[in-house]
Amino acid sequence: MVNEKDVPGNLHWRINVTDGTTNVLVPESGIVDKVWLELKGVLGGLRLEVWRFLLKAWDLGVAEPKKVIHALKVGLALSIVSLFYYMRSLYESVGGNAMWAVMTVVVVFESTVGATLYKSINRAAGTFLAGSLGLGVHWIAYKSGEKFEPIIIGISVFFFASAATFSRFIPSVKSRFDYGALIFILTFSLVSVSGYRVGELSELAYDRLSTIGIGTSFCIPISMLFYPTWAGDELHRLIYRNLEKLADSLDGHVLEYFKDNEAVTEDNFPTKEIKGYKCVLDSKATEDNWAKLARWEPAHGSFNFKHPWKQYLKIGASMPSNLYVTYYYGQTPAGIGQLKKHLSNACKTTNKYSSGIWRELAKTIKTMTKSSDMGSLVREMNNAVQELQNSLKSVPIGLIAPTPEDTDDGKGESFITPVVEVLPVTTLVSLLIENAARINGIVDAVNELAGQVDMKPAPQENSKQYKPSSDTPH
């Protein structure tokens, strides 16, 4: 049924229905009206999608301003290189091959200085080596006559392409010149099978090397001088943030497990930081990537002549990879409450010093200063681990196998607590002990890093003896 006010115009038809009501007959819209309505709907949806995209782009720019800066730097490099097309003197010096300079900027300009240097050097080296070999093979094939020319070129392409491809599987080559090997294969194949004469090919190779040099000569300075993002700094931040996440995760797990009178589930964790260990587990590939790029970067910041990327990888490898994955959720089984209470203080004390050391290590790497409290923290942690082991050995048998008087059914029937119910407690205790053993190793790795970068002692006024309180730190 359509209301009268919804009908356009002043004239309309009405019909009487048998039930006494009156309906308005609305004329059907024409084809033009239908097309306009469809077009209006499409334009409205497109406008809405564009607005959503702009909002997401704004949020991304606010959350990660480095990506906005990188986009502006790429635009600046392309604008400068594009001048070769509009300045007659520059255009005549490089000819129509100036397009290779633009392509070089697009391909090699990355978000970090290390990645830009890595791609620039690999591209230049791969192009030069492949061009030289391709030119030599092309000259030999040309001098051999038309009969042997395709045979020599075919064999050379097969040999060099196969060798370069296989080299990409060698770890030392893959980590340093993987991109260069790819450029070598592409350039050598193009040069070898081209139909140019040797003289024309030499000129083409010279022009292409010149334009690639022009592109990289703008990418590298802009990447290093305008708000540079160093891969070594990203690796540095990733390591100490992982240490902080491990400390928060360790505190959260122990606190929640020994919380009284409340079931622990996946949904009632107090903070997201408790699950931070998952980020640490997923960051190993990122650490390797940052370390791969950091080796290409020159001296900067706190690093004298070479970034100690190998030592950072050693610290990352020393971090626990499986200490927090085994965690018990749910209500404490019957008969285990007393066992948890017996081990609670020792576990909390061990956790207190362990998480304190994680945070102190993170602070050491973050500020690049030696901690004066590390030695005392390690001693206290080792003492707490010894106390935890003694508590585990001194568990009264009555906590595992209740006496008939302790049974809830009142029938005086003794029973043995199932192993599956005791397992979560003993697993947590063993993980705390293993965590302490890992900490001793990572402390040595951080001390070795301190020696490599010549860390200075922390200011005395900022160094305070770590004293655990009665509650586990958050």
N, C-alpha and C positions, 0 to 999 in steps of 0.2 A: 504494500500500500504506500502511496506517495502523498505527502502533504501538499496542500495547495501552494504554500509559499515556496516550495522547492521547484515549481514548474516555471520556466522562463516565459516571459510575455504575459499579456493580459488575457489572451483568449486560450481556452482549453476545453476539452470535452470531458463531460462527466457521465457516468452510467450508474443507475440504481441497481443494487444487488438485492436478492430476495430476502436477505436478513435485515433489510432496512437501511444499510449503510450505503455511502456514495464513494465511488472510486474515481480518481482522476486519470485519464488516459494521457500518457506522456509520449510525444512523438519520438520516433527513433532518430538517433544522431546520424548525420551523414558521414561519408568516408573521410572527408577533410577533418571533421571534428574528432573522429576516432584516431586518425593519424596524429593529430595535434596532441591528443591526450597521451598516446603512446610515447611520442617524442618528449613531451613534458615530463613523463615519468622517468625516461632514460636520462634526460638532462639533470633531473633532480637527484637520481641515484648517483650519477657521475660526480656531481658537485659534492655530495655527501662523502663519497670515497676520497675525493681530493682533499677535503677538509680533514678527514681522519688521517690521511697520509701526512699532511702538514703537522697535525698534532703529534703524531708518532715521531716525526723527524725533529720537532722541537724538543720533545722529551728526551730523545736520544742525544741531541746536542747538549742539553743541560746536564744529563747524567755522565756523558763521556765527551768532554770538550776537545780531547786530543783528536778525535775523529774529524771534528769540524776543522781544526787547525791543519790536519793532514790534507783534507779536501782543498783548502785554500792554498796550501803549498803546491799541490799538483797543478792547480789552476794557474798559479804564478809562473811555474816552470814552463807550462805549455804556452802561456802568453808570450814569454820571452823568446822561446824557440820559434814561435810563429812569426816573429819579426823577420826571420830569414826569407819569408815569402814576400814581404812587403817592402824590404829595403833592397833596392836594385843591386847595390854593390855586393851585399852578402849573398843574394840569390845567384848572381853570376859566378861567385867563387865556388859554390857547392852545387849549382845546377838544380835540376829537377829532383835530385835525390835528397833534397831537404826533408822530404816526407819521412825518411828513416830517422831523422832527429826527433820528430814528433812521436813516432812509434817507440823509439827508445825511452822517451820520458814516460809514456803510458805503461811500458812493460817493466822498467826497472825501478820506478819511484815507489817505494814502500813506506809503511808507517814508521819504521824505526831506521836509525842511521845504519845499524849493522846490516839489515836486510837490503837497504839501498846500495851500500858498498859491495855486499856479496853479489848482487845481481849485476851491478855495473862492471865490476872486475871480471866476472864470469862471462858476461856478454862480450866485452871487449877482447878478452883473451881467446874465447871460443871463435869469435869472428875472424880475428887475425890469424890464428893457427889454421883454421879450416880454409880461409881464403888463400893462404900461402900454399898449403898442400894441394888444394883444388887447382890453383893456377899452375903449379908444377906438373900435376897429372895431366891437365889439359894440354900443356905444352908438349909433354912427351907423347901423348896420344896423337896430337896434331902432326908431329914430326914422323910418326910411325906410318903414316899413310892412311888412306880411307879404309883399307881392308882391316887393319889392326886397331884403328881408333875406337870403335864401339866395344871391342873386346877388352882393351886396356881400361877404358872408363868403367865398364861394367864390373870388372874384377876389383878395381880400386874402390868403387862405391861399396861393393859387398864387404871387402876387407875392413875398411876404415869405419863404416857404419856398424858392423858387427863388433869390432873392437871397442868403439866408443860406447855402444849400448851395454856391452858386458862390463865395462869399467864402472858403470853406474851401480853395479851390485857390490863393488868393493867398498867396504866401510869407509876407509880413509878418503877415497875419491868421492863417494856419495855425500859425505858430510861437508866437503869443501867445494867440489866442482861438479855437482850433479847438474845444475842449471847450465854450466859451461859446456858439459858434454852434450846436452840436448841441443844447444846452439851450434856446436861443432857439427853434429849430424845434419842439421837442417842446412847450414851454410855450405858445407862441403858437397852435399848432394845437389844443391842448386847451382853451384859454380861448375861442378863437374859435367853436368848434363846440359848446361846452357849452350846455346848456339852461337855465342859470341866468338870472335877471333881473339887471339891472345892479346893483341894490343888493346882492343876494346875492353876485354875482360880486366886487364890491369887497371885501366882508367876507372872502370866500374867499381872494382875492389877498393881503389884509393878513395873514391867519392863516398862509398858506403862506410869505410873506416872513419873518414873525416866527420861524417854526419853522426855516427855513433859516438865519437869522441865529443862532439858538440853537445849532444843530448846528455851524456853522463857528466860533462863538465858543469852543466847547470843543475842537474839533480843533486849531486853530492854537496856542493856548497849550500844550496837552499835547505837540504835536509839537515845539515850540521849547524847552520847559523841561525835559522829562524825557528825558535821554539823546538829544539831537537828532542826527539824521544829515543833514548838509548836502550838497546836490548839488554845491556848489562844492568842498567837500573831496574828494568822490569823484572829481571831474574832476581835481583837483590830484594825487591819488594815482595815478590812471590814467596821467597824462602822465609822471611821473617813473619809474613802474614800466616803462612802455614803453621809456623811454630805457635803463634797466638791461637789459631783455631784448634790445634791439638790440646793446648792448655784448657781452653773453654770446654772442649768436648770431654776431656778427662774429668774435669770438675763436675760437669753436668751428669755424666753417667754414674759416678760414685755417689753424688748427692741424691739422685733420684732412686738409686737402687736401695740405699739405706734409709729412705724416707719411711717413717713409721705410719701405719694405719692408712695407707693410701695405695691403691693399685697403680702401677706404672704402665702406661700404654703408649703407643706411638703418637697418640693425639694429645696427650697432656704433658708433653715435654715443656719445660718452662720457657725455653728460648730456642731460636733457630741455631744458635751457635753450638748447641750440643751435637748437632749433626754435621758440624764442620769437618769432621774427619773424612767424610765422603768427598769433599772438595779436595782434600789433601791426596786421597787415593787417585783422583782423576787428573791431578796436576803434573804427573810424571812426564807425560809427553810434552806438555808446555814447558817444563824445565829444560828438557833436551833441546827444544826448538830455540828458546832464548839463549841457551849456552852456545848453540851452533852459530847464532848470529853475533853473539858478543865477541867471539874470537876475531871478527873482522873489524872491530871498532878500535879507534886510536885511544890514547890515554885521555881520561876525562874524570872529573869529580874527585873522589877519594882514591881512585886507582892510579898508581904512578905511571908505569909504562905498559902494563898488560893487565887485562881483566882476569882475575883468578876464577874463571868459569869452571875449571875442573874441580876446584875446592867446593864451589857451590853445589855442583852435582854430587859430590861426596857427602855433603851435609844433607841434601835432599834424599839420597839413598839411605842415609842413616836413620831417617825418620821412620816411625812405625808404619807398616803397611797392613797390619792385620790385628791391631790391638783392640779396636773398638767395634769390630764387626760382630762379635759374639756377645750379645747382650740379652738378658732375660727380661721379657715383658710379661706383665700379668701379676696376679695376686700371689703372695708368698705361700707356698704349699705348707700344709700342716706339718709340724715337727721341725721346720727349718728356721722359724722365728728366733729361737734361742741361739742357733748356730750363727745367724747373721748378727745378732746382738753381741755374741762373743767376739766376732771378728771386726765389728763395726769400727771401734776406735783405732785399731791398728791400720785398717784399710784407709780410713779418713786421714790419718797422720801421714801415711805413705803418699797418698794422693796429694796432700797439701804441699809437701816438699817437691814432689815430682812436677806438679803444675807450676809451682813457683820457679823451678829451674827452666821449664819451657818458656815462661814469660821473661826470665832474665836473659836467656839466650836470644830471644826475639829482640829484646831491648839492646843487647850487645851488637847484633847485626844492624839493627835499625839506626843506632846512633854512631856506630863504628868506634865505640870506646870499650875498653876492657872493664869488666865488672869486678869489683873488689869483694863481692859477696858470694861469688860462685863457689869458691872452695868450701866455705862453711855450709852452703846449701847442699853440696854433694855429700859432705860428711853426714849431715843430719838425715839426708834421704837414705843413705846406706844403713845408718842406725835404725831408721824406721822400717826398712825392708827386713833387717834382721829380727826386729820385734814382731813383724808380721809373720815371718817364717816360724818363730817360736810360738806365736799364738795358734798357728795352724797345726803345729805338732802337738800342742797341749790341749786340743779340743777334747773335752770330756766325752767319754763313750756314751753317756746318757743323752747327749744332744743328738746322737745319730741313732742309737737304739734305746728308746724310752723304756723305762721299767714298767711293770704292770700297773703300779700305782699312778703313773703319769698318763695312762691311756684315757681317751675321752669317752669310751663306751662304758667304762665302769665295770667291765667283766674281768678285768685283770689279765687280759691276753696280751702278751708282749709281741712286738713286731719290729721289723727292721725298716727304717726309712728307705724307700727306693732310691737307687743311685741317680735316676733321672731328676729327682727333686734336689739332691745335694749338688748336682753338677753345676748349676748356675753360680752358686756361691764359690765353689772351688775354682771355677773358670775365671771369675772376676779377680780372685786372689792371684792366680797364676799370671793373669794379664798385667796386673799391677807390678808384679815382680819382674816380668819380662820388660815392661816399660822402663823400669829403673835401670835394667841392664843396658837397654838401648840408649838411655840418657847418658850414661858414662861414655859411650862411644861417640855420641854427637857432641858432647862437651869437648872431647879431644879434637874433633874436627873443627869446631869453632875456634879453639885456641890456635890451631894450625893456621886458620884463616887470619886470625889476629896478627900472627907473625908475618904472614905474606904481605899484608897491606899496612903493616906497621901501625896498629891501633894504639892510641894513647889511653892511659887510665882515665876512668871517669872522674869528674871533679869530686873532691872529697865531700863538699856540702850536699851533693846529690846522691851520694852513696850511703845507704842506710842498711844496717844489719836486718836481714829478713827474719822476722819472728812470727811463727804461726799463731793465729788466734784460736779461740775455742771452736770456731766454726770454719768449715771448709770455705776458702775464698771463691767468689763467683767470678 
